[in-house]
């Protein structure tokens, strides 16, 4: 009976149509699977691209912050260098002034015998005590020094009287 069915052209046509439909369905299934896979890959690539873009923006923001910090530090360094140069100039002027003053004192001691005798005499004990100071490293140390056991002499009296 199967051979009888295959002899008619209509059977062949139906068989060809069935095979074509099967191939078309298989192709459609494959295309649908491929499209779903491609859509998944596109979605993954889009999310990867967004993540990379976010990372690039964050890196650019951090770099801008670092550049700002570098510029601030450069400005501060320039300011400090200018201040240091100014202070060095003042120190040089003070050193020159001190050297000139020391030379003047030496010259006056050479020229004036009375001044030389006065300068060669030892200082009185109260003056020596005033000139002796401990190493003071802060306000508390200074207060402790001033409140120490060696008070200043009372005012109103003249020495050697």
Backbone as ProteinMPNN parsed JSONL, in Angstrom:
{"seq_chain_A": "XXXXXXXXXXXXXXXXXXXXXXXXXXXXXXXXXXXXXXXXXXXXXXXXXXXXXXXXXXXXXXXXXXXXXXXXXXXXXXXXXXXXXXXXXXXXXXXXXXXXXXXXXXXXXXXXXXXXXXXXXXXXXXXXXXXXXXXXXXXXXXXXXXXXXXXXXXXXXXXXX", "coords_chain_A": {"N_chain_A": [[0.807, -1.166, 0.0], [1.94, 1.219, 0.698], [3.641, 1.572, -1.406], [1.852, 2.018, -3.401], [0.876, 4.478, -2.701], [3.047, 6.078, -3.151], [3.194, 6.211, -5.854], [1.491, 8.029, -6.893], [1.352, 11.381, -8.134], [0.414, 13.34, -6.484], [0.896, 12.405, -3.968], [3.629, 12.472, -3.945], [3.97, 15.187, -4.069], [2.787, 15.985, -1.669], [4.525, 14.697, 0.073], [6.914, 16.046, -0.527], [6.151, 18.571, 0.263], [5.807, 18.124, 2.996], [8.412, 17.491, 3.73], [9.642, 19.928, 3.081], [8.316, 21.596, 4.866], [9.235, 20.524, 7.266], [11.977, 21.031, 7.074], [11.826, 23.818, 6.945], [10.722, 24.388, 9.458], [12.738, 23.42, 11.08], [14.784, 25.152, 10.312], [13.625, 27.553, 11.097], [13.508, 27.166, 13.857], [16.232, 26.927, 14.42], [17.024, 29.513, 13.632], [15.557, 31.051, 15.443], [16.722, 30.242, 17.848], [19.348, 31.065, 17.368], [18.898, 33.804, 17.114], [18.014, 34.427, 19.709], [20.289, 33.767, 21.151], [22.076, 35.6, 20.025], [20.8, 37.954, 20.807], [21.117, 37.769, 23.559], [23.906, 37.919, 23.702], [24.286, 40.5, 22.701], [23.007, 41.991, 24.697], [24.671, 41.365, 26.861], [27.095, 42.437, 25.909], [26.339, 45.125, 25.762], [25.925, 45.729, 28.481], [28.516, 45.264, 29.416], [29.852, 47.259, 27.998], [28.665, 49.555, 29.123], [29.548, 49.281, 31.771], [32.321, 49.515, 31.375], [32.395, 52.116, 30.378], [31.469, 53.516, 32.626], [33.58, 52.962, 34.386], [35.65, 54.28, 33.039], [34.757, 56.928, 33.21], [34.858, 57.287, 35.986], [37.609, 56.945, 36.41], [38.55, 59.158, 34.981], [37.45, 61.182, 36.549], [38.817, 60.769, 38.974], [41.413, 61.273, 38.088], [41.212, 63.961, 37.405], [40.783, 65.027, 39.94], [43.249, 64.392, 41.106], [44.936, 65.938, 39.49], [44.069, 68.471, 40.231], [44.846, 68.473, 42.921], [47.622, 68.27, 42.587], [48.163, 70.715, 41.299], [47.419, 72.48, 43.343], [49.309, 71.804, 45.304], [51.663, 72.506, 43.931], [51.325, 75.285, 43.75], [51.328, 75.94, 46.459], [53.919, 75.113, 47.114], [55.437, 76.906, 45.559], [54.714, 79.283, 46.858], [55.772, 78.813, 49.402], [58.479, 78.607, 48.738], [58.989, 81.213, 47.884], [58.508, 82.574, 50.288], [60.53, 81.414, 51.845], [62.807, 82.346, 50.512], [62.52, 85.067, 51.004], [62.73, 85.097, 53.818], [65.35, 84.144, 54.032], [66.721, 86.27, 52.9], [66.155, 88.238, 54.842], [67.457, 87.046, 57.007], [70.101, 87.134, 56.102], [70.458, 89.927, 56.048], [70.178, 90.49, 58.797], [72.359, 89.048, 59.808], [74.443, 90.457, 58.628], [74.041, 92.935, 59.847], [74.487, 92.223, 62.548], [77.178, 91.474, 62.4], [78.324, 93.911, 61.674], [77.678, 95.396, 63.961], [79.152, 93.964, 65.91], [81.743, 94.432, 64.963], [81.839, 97.194, 65.349], [81.687, 97.361, 68.145], [84.086, 96.042, 68.847], [85.929, 97.833, 67.709], [85.38, 100.157, 69.187], [86.126, 99.264, 71.733], [88.865, 98.955, 71.36], [89.618, 101.599, 70.922], [88.781, 103.056, 73.187], [89.77, 103.206, 76.413], [88.428, 103.255, 78.881], [85.929, 102.139, 78.256], [86.817, 99.633, 77.508], [87.784, 98.625, 79.964], [85.375, 98.577, 81.39], [83.912, 96.701, 79.889], [85.425, 94.44, 80.311], [84.988, 93.766, 82.939], [83.377, 91.456, 85.192], [79.933, 90.426, 84.967], [77.291, 91.428, 87.202], [75.848, 89.173, 89.683], [72.903, 89.044, 89.722], [72.335, 89.851, 87.099], [73.593, 87.886, 85.616], [72.015, 85.706, 86.398], [69.63, 86.477, 85.185], [70.302, 86.159, 82.539], [70.639, 83.462, 82.269], [68.885, 80.817, 81.064], [66.643, 78.09, 80.878], [66.107, 75.414, 78.473], [63.333, 76.152, 76.737], [60.351, 74.844, 75.618], [57.738, 75.346, 75.097], [54.556, 76.908, 75.973], [53.746, 76.026, 78.509], [56.177, 75.21, 79.667], [57.459, 77.686, 79.742], [55.818, 79.102, 81.507], [56.217, 77.562, 83.817], [58.917, 78.096, 84.194], [58.898, 80.866, 84.695], [57.463, 80.85, 87.057], [59.169, 79.726, 88.793], [61.648, 78.962, 91.428], [63.431, 81.111, 91.579], [62.85, 84.186, 92.046], [62.402, 87.453, 90.584], [64.216, 90.416, 91.615], [62.758, 92.689, 94.015], [61.084, 95.654, 92.959], [61.927, 99.139, 93.043], [63.988, 99.52, 94.846], [67.382, 100.61, 94.825], [70.329, 99.157, 93.433], [73.224, 98.238, 95.404], [72.805, 99.809, 97.702]], "CA_chain_A": [[0.0, 0.0, 0.0], [2.828, 2.37, 0.724], [4.144, 1.758, -2.759], [0.768, 2.598, -4.196], [0.781, 5.908, -2.36], [4.183, 6.803, -3.704], [3.084, 6.281, -7.306], [0.684, 9.164, -7.354], [2.084, 12.644, -8.062], [-0.082, 14.122, -5.356], [1.611, 11.888, -2.799], [4.982, 13.04, -4.009], [3.846, 16.611, -3.77], [2.557, 16.088, -0.226], [5.771, 14.304, 0.731], [7.854, 17.157, -0.718], [5.664, 19.657, 1.102], [6.093, 17.744, 4.382], [9.865, 17.642, 3.919], [9.924, 21.364, 3.052], [7.833, 22.157, 6.141], [10.146, 20.066, 8.319], [13.218, 21.808, 6.922], [11.521, 25.208, 7.295], [10.558, 24.453, 10.912], [14.069, 23.261, 11.665], [15.48, 26.417, 10.055], [13.036, 28.586, 11.944], [13.96, 26.871, 15.225], [17.644, 27.304, 14.504], [17.085, 30.97, 13.548], [15.056, 31.598, 16.706], [17.761, 29.988, 18.847], [20.464, 31.954, 17.043], [18.488, 35.175, 17.435], [18.004, 34.558, 21.168], [21.69, 33.773, 21.571], [22.637, 36.882, 19.605], [20.222, 38.996, 21.655], [21.795, 37.641, 24.854], [25.264, 38.444, 23.552], [24.174, 41.958, 22.558], [22.706, 42.521, 26.033], [25.9, 41.239, 27.649], [28.051, 43.425, 25.407], [25.879, 46.458, 26.158], [26.203, 45.923, 29.91], [29.971, 45.385, 29.535], [30.206, 48.588, 27.493], [28.233, 50.533, 30.126], [30.461, 49.151, 32.911], [33.604, 50.088, 30.965], [32.197, 53.564, 30.296], [31.415, 54.008, 34.007], [34.945, 52.911, 34.919], [36.422, 55.342, 32.387], [34.336, 58.205, 33.797], [35.39, 57.331, 37.354], [39.051, 57.166, 36.291], [38.737, 60.556, 34.569], [37.134, 62.018, 37.71], [39.943, 60.649, 39.914], [42.566, 61.954, 37.492], [40.965, 65.397, 37.537], [41.032, 65.341, 41.349], [44.698, 64.35, 41.318], [45.501, 67.118, 38.837], [43.737, 69.614, 41.084], [45.721, 68.385, 44.094], [48.983, 68.578, 42.138], [48.244, 72.16, 41.074], [47.382, 73.128, 44.656], [50.606, 71.583, 45.943], [52.66, 73.319, 43.227], [51.118, 76.67, 44.166], [51.797, 76.055, 47.844], [55.375, 75.002, 47.084], [55.951, 78.185, 45.075], [54.517, 80.263, 47.927], [56.75, 78.53, 50.451], [59.808, 78.943, 48.226], [59.085, 82.674, 47.925], [58.638, 82.958, 51.696], [61.855, 80.988, 52.299], [63.782, 83.283, 49.941], [62.367, 86.328, 51.745], [63.313, 84.889, 55.14], [66.8, 84.045, 53.878], [67.189, 87.646, 52.717], [66.115, 88.895, 56.15], [68.52, 86.455, 57.812], [71.362, 87.698, 55.615], [70.53, 91.314, 56.524], [70.424, 90.458, 60.24], [73.737, 88.602, 60.018], [75.299, 91.591, 58.265], [73.869, 93.933, 60.902], [75.172, 91.724, 63.743], [78.618, 91.547, 62.146], [78.681, 95.334, 61.738], [77.597, 95.785, 65.375], [80.293, 93.351, 66.597], [82.935, 95.175, 64.543], [81.789, 98.507, 65.997], [82.029, 97.157, 69.558], [85.528, 95.758, 68.902], [86.645, 99.077, 67.409], [85.225, 101.054, 70.333], [86.935, 98.734, 72.836], [90.263, 99.257, 71.054], [89.847, 103.042, 70.971], [88.39, 103.671, 74.446], [90.275, 102.397, 77.524], [87.383, 103.158, 79.913], [84.956, 101.162, 77.76], [87.472, 98.321, 77.545], [87.787, 98.185, 81.37], [83.986, 98.272, 81.757], [83.516, 95.473, 79.197], [86.186, 93.309, 80.85], [84.513, 93.435, 84.286], [82.32, 90.435, 85.181], [78.571, 90.906, 85.198], [76.779, 91.125, 88.544], [75.115, 87.902, 89.781], [71.506, 89.106, 89.258], [72.31, 89.938, 85.634], [73.949, 86.551, 85.119], [70.828, 84.865, 86.566], [68.649, 86.855, 84.162], [70.748, 85.665, 81.234], [70.605, 82.001, 82.252], [67.529, 80.321, 80.807], [66.602, 76.687, 80.441], [65.509, 75.192, 77.15], [61.876, 76.275, 76.842], [59.784, 74.284, 74.388], [56.307, 75.621, 74.957], [53.977, 77.861, 76.912], [53.746, 75.434, 79.851], [57.555, 75.297, 80.164], [57.755, 79.091, 80.024], [55.1, 79.449, 82.735], [56.919, 76.904, 84.918], [60.175, 78.82, 84.39], [58.604, 82.147, 85.34], [56.944, 80.588, 88.401], [60.193, 78.951, 89.484], [62.112, 79.392, 92.751], [64.309, 82.284, 91.524], [62.059, 85.358, 91.666], [63.122, 88.679, 90.259], [64.291, 91.289, 92.796], [61.658, 93.645, 94.174], [61.362, 96.943, 92.331], [61.907, 100.31, 93.92], [65.272, 99.701, 95.517], [68.538, 100.762, 93.95], [71.393, 98.233, 93.816], [74.366, 98.75, 96.16], [72.4, 100.822, 98.678]], "C_chain_A": [[0.867, 1.253, 0.0], [3.39, 2.638, -0.664], [3.079, 2.349, -3.664], [0.652, 4.092, -3.923], [1.903, 6.706, -3.021], [4.093, 6.929, -5.225], [2.31, 7.498, -7.749], [1.481, 10.457, -7.189], [1.632, 13.498, -6.878], [0.631, 13.676, -4.078], [3.024, 12.459, -2.761], [4.955, 14.526, -3.643], [3.657, 16.809, -2.264], [3.824, 15.722, 0.559], [6.802, 15.417, 0.629], [7.468, 18.325, 0.168], [5.963, 19.367, 2.573], [7.577, 17.909, 4.682], [10.235, 19.118, 3.963], [9.493, 22.012, 4.359], [8.762, 21.761, 7.278], [11.446, 20.853, 8.279], [12.985, 23.255, 7.336], [11.39, 25.36, 8.806], [11.911, 24.322, 11.613], [14.867, 24.545, 11.483], [14.955, 27.53, 10.94], [13.479, 28.399, 13.402], [15.411, 27.277, 15.426], [17.789, 28.816, 14.494], [16.626, 31.608, 14.855], [16.096, 31.418, 17.806], [18.949, 30.916, 18.624], [20.133, 33.394, 17.399], [18.492, 35.394, 18.94], [19.428, 34.612, 21.706], [22.34, 35.11, 21.234], [22.113, 38.014, 20.477], [20.88, 38.97, 23.034], [23.205, 38.201, 24.8], [25.257, 39.961, 23.441], [23.918, 42.591, 23.918], [23.952, 42.479, 26.917], [26.928, 42.279, 27.218], [27.647, 44.845, 25.792], [26.174, 46.722, 27.635], [27.708, 46.042, 30.154], [30.437, 46.764, 29.087], [29.837, 49.665, 28.505], [29.169, 50.496, 31.333], [31.82, 49.764, 32.585], [33.516, 51.607, 30.879], [32.153, 54.179, 31.694], [32.805, 54.02, 34.639], [35.802, 54.021, 34.325], [36.056, 56.708, 32.965], [34.886, 58.362, 35.209], [36.897, 57.595, 37.332], [39.342, 58.609, 35.89], [38.467, 61.499, 35.737], [38.276, 61.973, 38.729], [41.168, 61.385, 39.382], [42.417, 63.462, 37.61], [41.209, 65.839, 38.983], [42.519, 65.357, 41.66], [45.371, 65.558, 40.683], [45.253, 68.367, 39.672], [44.639, 69.636, 42.317], [47.153, 68.748, 43.726], [49.139, 70.081, 41.933], [48.241, 72.921, 42.39], [48.732, 72.996, 45.349], [51.713, 72.391, 45.268], [52.553, 74.781, 43.649], [51.639, 76.883, 45.58], [53.318, 75.979, 47.914], [56.007, 76.301, 46.604], [55.841, 79.261, 46.151], [55.547, 80.062, 49.031], [58.166, 78.864, 49.999], [60.019, 80.455, 48.25], [59.28, 83.149, 49.36], [60.015, 82.584, 52.238], [62.935, 81.927, 51.769], [63.727, 84.622, 50.678], [62.998, 86.212, 53.132], [64.835, 84.781, 55.073], [67.406, 85.427, 53.676], [67.208, 88.409, 54.031], [67.222, 88.368, 57.057], [69.881, 87.002, 57.396], [71.539, 89.135, 56.094], [70.829, 91.363, 58.017], [71.852, 90.016, 60.551], [74.714, 89.728, 59.701], [75.237, 92.667, 59.347], [74.589, 93.503, 62.18], [76.683, 91.799, 63.575], [79.098, 92.993, 62.232], [78.691, 95.808, 63.189], [78.784, 95.221, 66.152], [81.585, 94.069, 66.236], [82.992, 96.537, 65.223], [82.177, 98.386, 67.47], [83.52, 96.884, 69.71], [86.341, 97.028, 68.673], [86.575, 100.036, 68.595], [86.047, 100.577, 71.531], [88.423, 99.008, 72.611], [90.567, 100.737, 71.278], [89.64, 103.633, 72.363], [88.791, 102.756, 75.599], [89.208, 102.219, 78.603], [86.322, 102.125, 79.509], [85.529, 99.754, 77.829], [87.478, 97.777, 78.974], [86.369, 97.792, 81.807], [83.551, 96.934, 81.149], [84.225, 94.255, 79.764], [85.737, 92.908, 82.25], [83.435, 92.355, 84.197], [80.961, 91.061, 85.478], [78.152, 90.597, 86.63], [75.936, 89.841, 88.519], [73.662, 88.01, 89.341], [71.395, 89.172, 87.733], [72.642, 88.575, 85.033], [72.747, 85.619, 85.235], [69.766, 85.191, 85.522], [69.015, 86.286, 82.793], [70.711, 84.14, 81.133], [69.155, 81.554, 82.106], [67.599, 78.858, 80.399], [66.019, 76.597, 79.026], [63.993, 75.181, 77.314], [61.278, 75.815, 75.525], [58.3, 74.538, 74.236], [55.832, 76.569, 76.037], [54.006, 77.316, 78.333], [55.145, 75.496, 80.465], [57.906, 76.732, 80.543], [57.068, 79.524, 81.313], [55.789, 78.819, 83.947], [58.23, 77.623, 85.219], [59.928, 80.136, 85.126], [58.111, 81.957, 86.772], [57.958, 79.853, 89.266], [60.666, 79.591, 90.775], [62.993, 80.646, 92.74], [63.51, 83.5, 91.105], [62.952, 86.535, 91.314], [63.189, 89.545, 91.512], [63.127, 92.262, 92.822], [62.047, 94.971, 93.557], [61.356, 98.039, 93.383], [63.234, 100.54, 94.605], [66.385, 99.831, 94.499], [69.607, 99.758, 94.38], [72.509, 98.973, 94.554], [73.954, 99.86, 97.108], [72.1, 100.182, 99.985]], "O_chain_A": [[0.53, 2.242, -0.651], [3.591, 3.789, -1.051], [3.388, 3.098, -4.591], [0.36, 4.873, -4.828], [1.721, 7.863, -3.398], [4.855, 7.692, -5.82], [2.467, 7.951, -8.883], [2.209, 10.613, -6.208], [2.41, 14.289, -6.344], [0.928, 14.498, -3.211], [3.536, 12.865, -1.718], [5.857, 15.024, -2.97], [4.279, 17.682, -1.66], [4.15, 16.348, 1.568], [7.497, 15.703, 1.605], [8.325, 18.988, 0.752], [6.334, 20.275, 3.317], [7.957, 18.401, 5.744], [11.053, 19.524, 4.788], [10.197, 22.863, 4.902], [9.047, 22.573, 8.158], [11.955, 21.288, 9.312], [13.831, 23.859, 7.996], [11.88, 26.332, 9.38], [12.193, 25.008, 12.595], [15.554, 24.981, 12.406], [15.717, 28.343, 11.465], [13.786, 29.372, 14.091], [15.78, 27.876, 16.436], [18.587, 29.362, 15.257], [17.22, 32.579, 15.324], [16.327, 32.327, 18.603], [19.491, 31.483, 19.572], [20.977, 34.122, 17.922], [18.93, 36.446, 19.405], [19.736, 35.4, 22.6], [23.062, 35.684, 22.049], [22.858, 38.921, 20.847], [21.167, 40.019, 23.611], [23.653, 38.873, 25.73], [26.114, 40.634, 24.014], [24.53, 43.602, 24.262], [24.249, 43.436, 27.631], [27.556, 42.925, 28.057], [28.501, 45.673, 26.11], [26.621, 47.81, 27.997], [28.136, 46.828, 30.999], [31.308, 47.366, 29.714], [30.613, 50.594, 28.726], [29.546, 51.542, 31.862], [32.406, 50.455, 33.418], [34.454, 52.307, 31.261], [32.731, 55.241, 31.924], [33.169, 54.965, 35.339], [36.595, 54.638, 35.036], [36.928, 57.548, 33.186], [35.33, 59.446, 35.587], [37.405, 58.375, 38.138], [40.28, 59.217, 36.404], [39.165, 62.499, 35.904], [38.661, 63.003, 39.282], [41.878, 62.044, 40.141], [43.39, 64.165, 37.886], [41.778, 66.905, 39.219], [42.999, 66.227, 42.387], [46.28, 66.142, 41.273], [46.132, 69.219, 39.802], [45.136, 70.691, 42.709], [47.824, 69.457, 44.474], [50.142, 70.66, 42.35], [48.973, 73.898, 42.544], [49.241, 73.964, 45.915], [52.603, 72.906, 45.945], [53.567, 75.441, 43.879], [52.306, 77.878, 45.865], [53.938, 76.704, 48.691], [57.001, 76.753, 47.171], [56.762, 80.056, 46.336], [56.124, 81.026, 49.534], [58.969, 79.352, 50.794], [61.102, 80.927, 48.596], [60.111, 84.017, 49.625], [60.607, 83.345, 53.003], [63.872, 82.267, 52.491], [64.761, 85.235, 50.944], [63.713, 87.112, 53.573], [65.531, 85.272, 55.962], [68.473, 85.728, 54.211], [68.156, 89.141, 54.313], [67.851, 89.133, 57.788], [70.719, 87.3, 58.247], [72.634, 89.525, 56.501], [71.638, 92.178, 58.462], [72.484, 90.555, 61.46], [75.694, 89.93, 60.417], [76.261, 93.241, 59.717], [75.233, 94.327, 62.829], [77.393, 92.153, 64.516], [80.157, 93.267, 62.796], [79.596, 96.532, 63.605], [79.368, 95.928, 66.974], [82.432, 94.294, 67.1], [84.064, 96.988, 65.627], [82.918, 99.223, 67.984], [84.157, 97.435, 70.607], [87.329, 97.269, 69.367], [87.574, 100.651, 68.968], [86.603, 101.394, 72.264], [89.158, 99.264, 73.564], [91.642, 101.089, 71.764], [90.278, 104.634, 72.691], [88.235, 101.67, 75.758], [89.096, 101.139, 79.181], [85.876, 101.332, 80.338], [84.825, 98.801, 78.164], [87.207, 96.594, 79.182], [86.185, 96.796, 82.506], [82.901, 96.129, 81.816], [83.69, 93.148, 79.706], [86.071, 91.815, 82.709], [82.662, 92.332, 83.239], [80.862, 92.088, 86.15], [78.608, 89.612, 87.211], [75.384, 89.467, 87.484], [73.202, 87.121, 88.625], [70.467, 88.613, 87.15], [72.032, 88.164, 84.046], [72.468, 84.84, 84.323], [69.081, 84.295, 85.028], [68.137, 85.972, 81.989], [70.747, 83.59, 80.032], [68.307, 81.882, 82.936], [68.5, 78.444, 79.668], [65.513, 77.574, 78.474], [63.441, 74.291, 77.961], [61.633, 76.312, 74.456], [57.669, 73.994, 73.33], [56.601, 76.983, 76.905], [54.264, 78.068, 79.273], [55.287, 75.799, 81.65], [58.575, 76.965, 81.55], [57.662, 80.234, 82.125], [55.929, 79.464, 84.986], [58.613, 77.745, 86.383], [60.652, 80.48, 86.06], [58.328, 82.827, 87.615], [57.626, 79.406, 90.364], [60.156, 80.635, 91.181], [63.274, 81.195, 93.805], [63.484, 83.83, 89.92], [64.118, 86.589, 91.707], [62.326, 89.436, 92.384], [62.577, 92.616, 91.779], [63.208, 95.373, 93.622], [60.831, 97.86, 94.482], [63.566, 101.684, 94.917], [66.33, 99.225, 93.429], [69.777, 99.526, 95.577], [72.713, 100.171, 94.359], [74.73, 100.798, 97.296], [71.741, 100.869, 100.941]]}, "name": "protein", "num_of_chains": 1, "seq": "XXXXXXXXXXXXXXXXXXXXXXXXXXXXXXXXXXXXXXXXXXXXXXXXXXXXXXXXXXXXXXXXXXXXXXXXXXXXXXXXXXXXXXXXXXXXXXXXXXXXXXXXXXXXXXXXXXXXXXXXXXXXXXXXXXXXXXXXXXXXXXXXXXXXXXXXXXXXXXXXX"}
